[in-house]
Amino acid sequence: MSEEMNKIVLFRKKGIRKQLHGGEWWFVINDVVAAAAETLTPSQYLKDMRSRDTEINELWKNGGRAWGGQIAPPTELVFDTPAGKRKIKCWNTEGIFRLIQSIPSKKAEPFKRWLAKVGYERIQEIENPELAQKRMKMIYRLKGYSDAWIERRVRGIAIRDELTDEWQKRGVEEQREYAILTAEISKATFGITPSEYKKLKGLQRENLRDHMNDLELLFTQLGEAATTEIARTDEAQGFDENADAAKRGGAVAGKARKDLEAQTKRKVVSSENYKNSKGKIES
């Protein structure tokens, strides 16, 4: 198993194993319980916790929705151990957060305070959306992105939101169908799907658009904005009609990309990513 896929993170000098699975991080449950509850018998602690907390027990067995997100049931993942490869019970991030809430330990308080802070900030952002945008810009700035790139990225998010709002109005089912339509736009714009694009840039869990340079973002925006306009003009309804609009919208951006490449003799699609360029993305 690669180092990227099987990592140990430290919380107050306690090792917590995690693994990338299904596009998100999963944490070894016993490691989290041992660190947060300061117990040497995490399995027994967890058993007692499930007995006293019926919601945790239900989530453990069936999963469920919380905070607007999906808590999947725990699953067993394979880890390298001193005794060889072993299957160990893990939970995704939201499941771990809910678990932490049920641990009455001073050591769990940092987790709880973080959750409270995130919840409070989310309420603020709902009341005043400008705060969310300011926080996002600050985070990108702290990571070293240029102001010009940040403005382009923020504009791209607005264009993407407008497109998904349009899809929702036109009977496209969220998540799975959104991903398929996005792949159609990307194929027509760049000649590759988002998953192929991420592979080219050497990315795994990272957001692809956070690793695009200015031109890549521009053509992404053009493809999505064109798709929105075509869907509105055609009054597209349902998945099939919107898939046609996605291909045609992406083709508009694809033609523009090819015209630019012909003029500059340079490819727009790049293997460059933010990590490997040491914090420098063209803007």
C-alpha positions in Angstrom: 0.0 0.0 0.0 1.4 3.4 -0.9 2.5 5.9 1.7 -0.2 8.3 0.4 -2.9 5.8 0.9 -1.9 4.6 4.4 -0.8 7.4 6.8 -0.5 7.9 10.5 -1.5 11.3 11.8 -0.6 12.4 15.3 -3.0 13.9 17.9 -1.2 14.9 21.1 1.5 12.3 20.4 -1.0 9.5 19.7 -0.9 7.8 16.4 -4.1 7.7 14.4 -4.1 5.6 11.2 -6.0 6.8 8.2 -6.6 5.6 4.7 -7.9 7.2 1.5 -11.0 5.2 0.5 -13.7 6.1 -2.0 -12.3 9.6 -2.4 -12.3 10.5 1.4 -10.2 9.8 4.5 -11.2 7.0 6.8 -9.8 6.8 10.3 -9.1 3.7 12.5 -11.9 3.9 15.1 -10.0 2.3 17.9 -7.1 4.7 17.4 -9.4 7.7 17.7 -11.1 6.4 20.8 -7.8 5.5 22.5 -6.5 9.1 21.8 -9.7 11.0 22.6 -10.9 9.0 25.6 -7.4 8.3 27.0 -8.2 4.6 27.3 -6.1 1.5 26.9 -9.1 -0.6 26.0 -10.8 1.2 23.1 -12.8 -1.8 22.0 -14.5 -2.1 25.3 -15.0 1.7 25.6 -16.6 1.7 22.2 -18.9 -1.2 23.1 -20.0 0.7 26.2 -20.5 3.8 24.2 -22.8 2.1 21.7 -24.8 0.7 24.6 -25.5 4.1 26.1 -25.8 6.1 22.9 -28.6 4.8 20.7 -27.8 7.2 17.9 -24.2 6.1 17.7 -25.4 2.5 17.7 -27.8 3.2 14.8 -25.2 5.0 12.8 -22.8 2.2 13.4 -25.2 -0.4 12.0 -26.9 1.6 9.2 -25.3 5.0 8.7 -27.4 8.1 8.4 -27.5 11.8 7.6 -26.1 14.5 9.8 -25.2 18.2 9.3 -26.4 17.9 5.7 -23.8 15.2 4.9 -23.6 11.5 4.7 -22.4 9.3 7.6 -21.7 5.9 6.1 -21.5 2.9 8.4 -18.0 1.9 9.6 -16.1 -0.4 7.2 -13.1 -2.6 7.4 -10.0 -1.5 5.5 -6.7 -3.3 5.1 -3.7 -1.9 7.0 -0.1 -2.9 7.3 0.6 -4.0 10.9 3.6 -5.6 12.7 1.7 -8.9 12.4 1.1 -8.4 8.6 -1.9 -7.0 6.7 -5.0 -6.8 8.8 -8.6 -5.6 8.2 -9.4 -2.9 10.7 -12.7 -1.1 11.4 -12.6 2.5 10.1 -15.1 5.4 9.9 -15.2 8.4 7.6 -14.6 11.9 8.8 -18.3 12.7 9.6 -18.7 9.4 11.4 -15.6 10.2 13.5 -16.9 13.7 14.4 -20.1 12.2 15.6 -18.2 9.6 17.6 -16.1 12.3 19.3 -19.3 14.1 20.4 -20.1 11.0 22.5 -16.8 10.9 24.4 -17.0 12.7 27.7 -13.3 13.3 28.0 -11.3 16.5 28.4 -9.1 15.2 25.6 -12.1 15.2 23.2 -12.8 18.9 23.9 -10.5 20.2 21.1 -12.5 18.2 18.6 -15.8 19.4 20.1 -14.7 23.1 20.1 -13.6 22.8 16.5 -17.1 21.3 15.6 -18.8 24.1 17.5 -16.7 26.8 15.7 -17.4 25.3 12.3 -21.1 25.2 13.0 -21.1 28.8 14.2 -19.2 30.0 11.2 -21.6 28.1 8.9 -24.6 29.9 10.4 -22.8 33.2 9.9 -22.1 32.4 6.3 -25.8 31.5 5.7 -26.8 34.9 7.1 -24.1 36.7 5.2 -22.7 34.8 2.2 -19.9 37.4 1.7 -18.2 36.0 4.9 -17.9 32.6 3.2 -16.2 34.2 0.2 -13.9 36.2 2.4 -12.8 33.2 4.4 -12.3 31.2 1.2 -10.1 33.9 -0.3 -8.1 34.1 3.0 -7.5 30.4 3.0 -6.2 30.4 -0.6 -4.0 33.5 0.1 -2.5 31.7 3.1 -1.7 28.7 0.9 0.2 31.1 -1.4 -2.1 31.5 -4.4 -1.9 34.9 -6.1 -4.8 37.4 -5.9 -5.4 37.1 -9.6 -5.7 33.4 -9.5 -8.0 33.6 -6.4 -10.4 35.9 -8.3 -10.5 33.6 -11.2 -11.2 30.6 -8.9 -14.0 32.5 -7.1 -15.6 33.4 -10.4 -15.4 29.8 -11.5 -17.2 28.7 -8.4 -20.0 31.2 -9.1 -20.3 29.9 -12.7 -20.3 26.3 -11.5 -23.1 27.1 -9.0 -25.1 28.7 -11.7 -24.8 25.6 -13.8 -25.7 23.1 -11.1 -28.7 25.3 -10.2 -29.8 25.1 -13.8 -29.4 21.4 -13.8 -31.5 21.1 -10.7 -34.3 23.1 -12.3 -34.2 20.9 -15.4 -34.7 17.6 -13.7 -31.1 16.4 -13.5 -30.5 14.3 -10.4 -27.7 15.4 -8.1 -24.3 13.8 -7.5 -24.1 10.9 -9.9 -25.6 12.6 -13.0 -23.9 15.9 -12.1 -20.6 14.0 -12.3 -21.4 12.4 -15.6 -22.4 15.8 -17.2 -19.3 17.4 -15.8 -17.2 14.7 -17.4 -18.9 15.3 -20.8 -18.1 19.1 -20.6 -14.5 18.3 -19.6 -14.0 15.7 -22.5 -15.4 18.2 -25.0 -13.3 21.1 -23.5 -10.0 19.4 -22.8 -10.2 16.0 -24.4 -10.0 14.2 -21.1 -12.4 13.5 -18.1 -11.8 15.0 -14.7 -10.5 11.7 -13.3 -8.0 11.5 -16.2 -7.1 15.1 -15.6 -6.4 14.4 -11.9 -4.2 11.4 -12.9 -2.3 13.6 -15.3 -1.6 16.1 -12.5 -0.7 13.4 -10.0 -3.6 14.2 -7.7 -5.8 11.9 -5.6 -8.2 13.4 -3.1 -7.3 17.0 -3.9 -9.7 19.3 -5.8 -8.7 19.4 -9.4 -9.6 23.0 -9.9 -7.3 24.1 -7.1 -4.4 22.7 -9.2 -5.4 24.4 -12.5 -3.5 27.3 -13.9 -5.2 30.5 -15.2 -5.9 29.2 -18.7 -7.2 25.9 -17.5 -9.6 27.7 -15.2 -10.7 30.0 -18.0 -11.6 27.2 -20.4 -13.4 25.3 -17.6 -15.5 28.4 -17.0 -16.2 28.9 -20.6 -17.4 25.3 -21.1 -19.7 25.5 -18.0 -21.0 28.9 -18.9 -21.7 27.9 -22.5 -23.5 24.7 -21.2 -25.7 26.8 -19.0 -26.6 29.1 -21.8 -27.4 26.3 -24.3 -29.5 24.5 -21.7 -31.6 27.6 -21.2 -31.9 28.4 -24.9 -33.0 24.8 -25.7 -35.1 24.6 -22.6 -33.4 21.2 -22.0 -35.2 18.8 -19.7 -33.9 15.7 -18.1 -30.6 14.0 -18.2 -30.4 13.2 -22.0 -31.2 16.7 -23.2 -28.8 18.2 -20.7 -26.1 15.7 -21.7 -26.4 17.0 -25.2 -26.1 20.6 -24.0 -23.1 19.6 -21.9 -21.3 18.2 -25.0 -22.1 21.2 -27.1 -21.2 23.7 -24.3 -17.9 21.9 -23.8 -17.3 21.9 -27.6 -17.5 25.7 -27.6 -14.7 25.8 -25.1 -12.8 23.0 -26.8 -12.8 24.9 -30.1 -11.5 28.1 -28.4 -8.8 26.0 -26.7 -7.7 24.5 -30.0 -7.6 27.9 -31.6 -5.4 29.3 -28.9 -3.1 26.3 -29.0 -2.8 26.7 -32.8 -1.8 30.4 -32.3 0.6 29.8 -29.4 2.0 26.3 -30.3 1.5 25.4 -26.7 -0.9 23.0 -25.0 -3.4 24.4 -22.5 -3.8 21.1 -20.6 -0.8 20.9 -18.2 0.5 18.2 -15.8 1.6 21.1 -13.5 -0.1 21.0 -10.0 0.1 23.3 -7.1 2.1 20.9 -4.9 4.8 20.2 -7.5 5.1 23.8 -8.6 6.0 24.7 -4.9 3.0 27.0 -4.5 3.2 28.7 -7.8 0.3 28.5 -10.2 0.3 30.7 -13.3 -2.1 33.6 -13.1 
